[in-house]
Every structure is written in structure tokens, then in C-alpha cells.
């Protein structure tokens, strides 16, 4: 029968909101209690591994967040990483580095990460867009294919590590005696040395090149979004993984729309007559990454300034959720006409009187104007107050 794993917080005896220092103290205490050199109980080794595994996950912010959300099912076999390669008392991995320094196993010479800043328009952020980036980065030397040696010359075994790429040293701690394995300082872990360095890269195995790559800005990105593109950083040399590329996205302001989550907000003007009687107006919409579109919306009779009309599915695409879009919110602004001809003025006077307002005839600007009173009456307010 298979026994289910214990909760990592329970293993360390800490609360779920424990600080990194709390986690470190709890690990020290448990590791001292169950270390096989100090505790001869039959289950001490298993408990020590359990404590080590719990600390590896909870001390790593990214893995901790994944565990907090999905539990053991979200680890995908990652939790036990690091128990191999530790020599001396049965194999307990990299976790000791955080307490004693050094490395218990040879780490690959991974290439450096790169960062790139690009700006996109509001519409491009809404719909996504391909972008070509011009990078200046270290890549594997074409002349020596990353071997660091001039083609046709010999590559020999490292005289320090004898081709292993690592060296060992014994260290004593309060846990007991153990052996550390570190990358060879002579060959940087490659196990080989060159007799004649490559004339093009001077024996580095890499050279700087200008390179153009195309990246896809996904629909729905926001200002400040950071995209991770694996393997597009600088080369780590032959046999080593390249670094990653981080693309920082800046989104420009739009002349029509503002973003509110995945919805877009805009303002549309409606004249007083249409607000009172109702009608149809055209408004701008997001058509695609290059252009605006248009849509008709209905103005209901008696519409007030500030009323919101919603156009379903005309907003921003949901990031990493194809086919889903927010809505477009149209805030209606009822506009009072400024210049009327004599006939229009007469008609508004008649309308004002029908609302029980006295005539306004002098136009001197003293006291409430005709349209101020008309708006008050339209809103059902007492214009005499």
C-alpha cells in the first residue's frame, strides 16, 4: 500500500505564512535531529530526506508558490531534485549549499540571460502582433564549433581533474564529515584543455554576433508584462544550454480607449434631442491590431448623461485564453447645443414652456440660461431652487 506524502509545512513544523528565516531555523533543527550521523534510528535517514525535500521546495519562491496552489500534484517530480551527487553518507543534495557554501555537484555553464524592451500600440497589445528583435549576443563560434581549439589541433585531457570536469574535497561540519564535488577550476568543468586556442574566438568557444529573431506578442498583454523566451539568450558554449531572453512590454496610450481589466472604456457624445427621443449612433471599436472599426449602438429615450452602454466581446483578448474577449463600455455624454438659429431657439422656448419654465428672452447671461433650465426640467429637478 502506498503512503501519501505529508504536507511540507507539517514536515518542517511551520505555519503556511512562515518567513524564509523561520523555514531555515526549522530545517536546521529537524536536520540536526534526524541526520544519520547523529541519529541511529532505522527511519532517521528517511525522515532526513523528507525534511530536506520539504525545505528545497518551500525555500524556493517559485516552487513554493506552485506547491501552495497545487500541493504535491503540482511538483511534477521536482521535489526530490538534488538528492543525487552527494557523496560520503548516502547522498543528500544541494540543500547544504545554503548553509556551508560551495557546490555538491558540477553545474553546467549555462549562457547568460538577455533582456529586451519593446513598445507596442494599444491595439497591438489587444490583438497580439509579431515583432522582429535585433539582438547582439554571444553565440557558438562557427570556426571551432565551440571546441575552443583551432581546427586540426589537439584537445587534451585536463591535467587537474584528469578528464572528470570536477574535483573533490572533504569538509567537516556539525553534520559530520562529507565530501564536496565542485567544477574543476582549470577547465571550468569541461574535462579538457586546448593546446592551440581558436584564432577567431581566442579559445572562448563563443563569439559576438548580431542576430534577428521574431517573437510573438500574445493578445491581451498589459503594460509591464514580461515575456520569457527560453534558449534565446547568450550561448553557454558547446554542450551547455543557452540562456533565456526576457522581453519587457510597454503599451502606448490610445487616443480613444482606456483599459479596465479586459474591458475597454470610451466616451461618446449624444445631443439632447436624441437623448430625449432615442436613436442610433455609430461608435469606434477595436477592429484589429492595425485599425479601428465601428459599431451601431441604440440610444434609449430618456438617456441621461453618464449612462453606460455595453458592447459584448469588443474588448481586450484574455491573455493565454484564445477566443475570450472583454467588453467595450461606452459612456454617453449628453451635449447641450451652443449655437441655435432663430427657429431652433423658438422651438426650445416652446419646449421649455411645456415643462413649466418661463421664457428666457434677454440672453444677457444673468441668471440661469435656457438650456440650464431645460436640463434641470429634463432631469426632473426644481429649476427655481
N, C-alpha and C positions, 0 to 999 in steps of 0.2 A: 504494500500500500504506500502511495506517495504522500509525504507530509508537506503541506503547503508552507511556503516561506513566511517567516514572521515579519511584521511591519518593521521597517528600518528604524523608525523613531523609537519603537518599543525595544529593539535590539540595543540601541545606544542609551536608552533610558532618558530621552529628552522630549520636550514638547515640540509640536509642529512648527511653532514660531521661534525655535531656538536660534540663537545667533551663531555665526561661524566660530566664535570663541567658545561658546557653550558646546558645540559639536566637537571641537578639538579637545577640550577638557574631558568630555565624556569618552572619547576614543582612547585617550591616554590611560584613563582609569580602567576601562574594560580590557585594553590590550595588555596592560601590566597584570591584570587578574588572570587572563587566560593564555598568556604566552607559554608555548610548550616548554621553554627552558625553565620556567618558574612554576608552572602548574602541571603536575604529572597525571592528572585525571585523564581517564580514557577519552572523554569528549572535549578536552581542552583545545585540541587542535581544530576541531570542527567549529567550536564557539569562537575561536580566534579568527578563523576565516570569515565567519558570519559578521563579526564586529568590523573587520577590515572591509568587507564588501559594503556594509551599510554606510561606513564613513566615506568610501570612494564615491558613492552616489550622492549623499547629502552634502558633501563638501564641494561638489561641482555644481554651480548655479544652474547650468543648462540641464544636466541630468536630474537635479533635484526638482526643477520645475516640471519635467516630464514625469517623474515619479509621483509628484503631488497630484498631477492631473489624471494619470492613467494607472498608478500603482505598479505592481510587478509586471503586469501585462505590457506596460509601455517601455520596458527596458530593452526588449528585443535581444536579450542575451548580453547586454552591455555591462551589467552589474559586476560580473565576475572578471572583467578585464583587468589584467595586471597581476594575477596570481602566478603567472609563469615567469621564468627567468630569474628567480630569486634563489640563490644558492646558499647552502650552509645548514639550514634546518628545515628543509622540506618545501620551500617555495612559497613565499608571501611577497607580492609585488611592489609596485611603485609607491605605495602609500607612505613608505618610510622616508621618501624624499622630502616631504613637507616638514619632517621633524629633524632629519640629520643631514640633509643636503646630498648632492651627488645624484647619480642615476644608477638604478639596478639593472638596466639593460640598455643596449645600444639603440639610440633614437635615430631615425632616418634624417638625412639632411634635406628637409622639406624646403622648397623655394619660398621666397618672401611673398607676402600678400601685397596687392596693389589697391589703391583707392582712386576713384574717378568721379568727378562731379559733372552732371549734365542738367540742363533745364529743359522742360517741356511745357507746351501750352496747356491751358485748362482743358481744351478739347482733346488733346493727345493723351492727357492723363485719364480722361474719362473713358476713352475707347482703346487705349494702347497704341503703341507705334514702334516700328523697328528703328534702331539708331546705330549708326556706324561710329565706333570709337577708334581713335588713333592712339595707340599705346607705344611707349618707349620702354622696353623691358629686357631683362636678361633671358636669353634662350640658349638651348644647347648649341655648342659650337659645331658648325657644319663641317669644318675642316677635319676635326679629330673625332667627330660624333660623340663628343662628351667624354672621351677617354683621357683627355688632358695631355696625352703624349703625341708627339709629331708622328704622323702616319708612317709606318715602316720601322719605327723604333720600338724597343722593348719596354714592356711594363712588367716590373718585378715584384716579388712578394715583399711586403713591408718588413723591415728588419726588427721593428719594435714588437709588433703583435704577431709576426710570423703568419700573416695572411688571415688572421681571425677577425680583424677590424675592431677588436675590443681588448681591454686589459682588465685584470682583476686585482683587487686589493682587499685585505682583511681589515675589518674595523670592529672595535669593541664598543658597545653601548650598554645602557642599563637593561636592554632587552636580552643581551648576551652577545656572543660573537657571530658575525655574519660576514659574508663576502660580497663586495660590491663589484659590479661589472659596468665599466664605462667605455665610451668610444675612445679608440686609440688616438692620442694627441698628435702622433706623427703623420698618420694617413687619414685622419678625420673619419675613421670608421670604415674606410673602403678596403682595407687589407692589402692595398697595392701602392707602389710608388713608381713614378715615371723616371726614366733615365734622361730623356730629352723632351723638354716641355714643348707643347704645341706652339708653333710660331705665330699662329693667328690669335689664340686666346691666352697666350703666355702661361699655359698649364692650368688655367682655371676650369676648363671644360664648358664654359659658357661665354657668350658674347652679347653685347647690347644691340638690339635691333628695333626698328620701327615696324609696327605691325597694326593692321586694321582688322577689327573684328566687328561683327554685327550682333547686337543684343536686342532682345525683345522687351520693351517696356510693357508690362502687363496692364490690362484695363483696370481702372479703379485705384491706381497708386495715388497717394497723398503727398503733400509737400513734406520732405524729410524722410520718405521711405528709403530704405537701404536694401539693394538687391545683392544677393550673393551668387557669384558665378564660379563654380568650382573649376580649378585647374587652369584658369586664365591669368594667374599671377606670374611671377618670375620662376624660371626653371631652377630645380634643385640639383641639376647635374644628372649624369647618366645613372639610371637605376633608382632615382629619387623622385618623389611626387612634386609636381609644380605647386606653387602657392595659389591662392584664390584671388578673385577680383571682386571688390566691393564697389558698387555703383550707387552713389548718393543722388537722389532725385529731388530737384527743385521744380515746383509747379508755379507758373506765372499766373497773375491775376487776369480775370476775364472782364471785358467791358460790359457784359450783360448779366452774367450769372455769378452767384456766390454759392459755395458748397456748404451743406449742412448734413454731415454724415454721408450717406449715399444719395441724398436728395439735392436738387439744385433749386435755388430761390432767385426770382426775378420780380421786377415791378412793371406793371402795365397800366397806362393811363386810360381812363374812361370818362367821356364827357357826361355832364349832368343829365342830359336828356336820355341818353342810353341807360345810365344808372337807374333812372326813374322808370323807364318804359321797358328796358330789356333789349337784348340784341345779340349780335355775334361780332367778335373781334379776332384778328389774327395776332398771334404772339410768336416770338422767336423761340426755337427749340435747339437742342443739340442734335445735329444731323449725323456727323461723323467726325473723325479726327482732323479734318481739313476745313469743314464748313458748317454754317448754321442751317437749320431748316425752319419750318413754320408749321403752326397748327391752329385750328379754329377752336375757340372756347366760347361757351354760352354765358352771357351776362343776364342774370335773372332780374326781373323787375324789382325795384326797391333795393338794389345792391348798395351797400354802404362802403365808404372809403375804408380800406384796411381789410376788406373781405379776402379770403384765400380760396383760389380755385386750384384743384389738384389734377395734373395730367399723369395718369398711371404709366409707369415704365419708361418715363422720358428723362430719368436722372442718370446718375453715375453707375457704371457697372460695379458689382461687388467683386472685390479682389479675390482671385482664385476661386471664383464661383461663376462659371460660364453661363451666360443666358439670363442672369439675375441683374436687374437694374433698379435703382431707386426711382423716385417720382420727381416731377417738376412742380414746384409750388409757385403759383402766380399771385402776387399780392396786388390787388386792384386799388388804384388811386383815383378817386373821383375828382375831376378837374373842373374848376369854375371858369367859364369863358371870360375873357378880358375885354375884347372889342366887339361890340354888337352894333348892327345898323339900327336905324330908327324902328323898322318893323319888328326886329327881334326884341328890342327893348320894350316895345309896346306889348308884345306877346308875353314877355316875362312879367310886366306890370300886371297884366290881367291874371296871370297865374298866381302872382303874389297875393292879389286881392282875393282870389278864390281860396287861398289859405288863411284869409282873415287878416292880412297885413295891409297897413295904409300905404298909399302911394308914396314913392320916393322920387322927387322931381327936380331937386335943386342940383344934385351932383356935386355939391361943394366939398364933400368928404367929411363933413361934420356929422357925427353920429354913425350908426350902423348903415352900411350900404345895402342896396337892393339884394345882392346875392348873398351877403352875410345873413340877412333876414330870411331869405328864401331857404338857405341851407338849414337855418335853425328850424324853420317850419317843416322842412323835409325830414328832419330828424325827430320832429315831434316835440321840440323844446319851446319854452315860452320866450318869444323874442323881445318881450317888454322888460325882462329881468336884466 
